[in-house]
């Protein structure tokens, strides 16, 4: 997300609340004109505090458990919105 800065991640598989990268999700990068489109400065750091939005994303992935996240929208290198299908019993 920090490298992308703006865009979305589609079809992210989740197993036991953990994101899976096999198969790899589809990553769609968005370019905004007259704005900084490169990676976030945090990419160069090996250790940094997680923002509340990232912590919230992890909590929601854990709540999903097993499934597929249709889309995670990314703005300014942070998760903005998550869309997934839910079975209502």
ZIHUGI-V751736 format. One record per run of one state. SS is the DSSP state (hx for helix, st for strand, lp for the rest). FROM is the first residue (numbers start at 1). LEN is the number of residues. If there is no record, write none. Layout:
BEGIN
SS_FROM_LEN + SS_FROM_LEN
END
This chain:
BEGIN
lp_1_6 + st_7_9 + lp_16_2 + st_18_3 + lp_21_5 + st_26_4 + lp_30_11 + hx_41_4 + lp_45_7 + hx_52_13 + lp_65_2 + st_67_9 + lp_76_2 + st_78_7 + lp_85_5
END
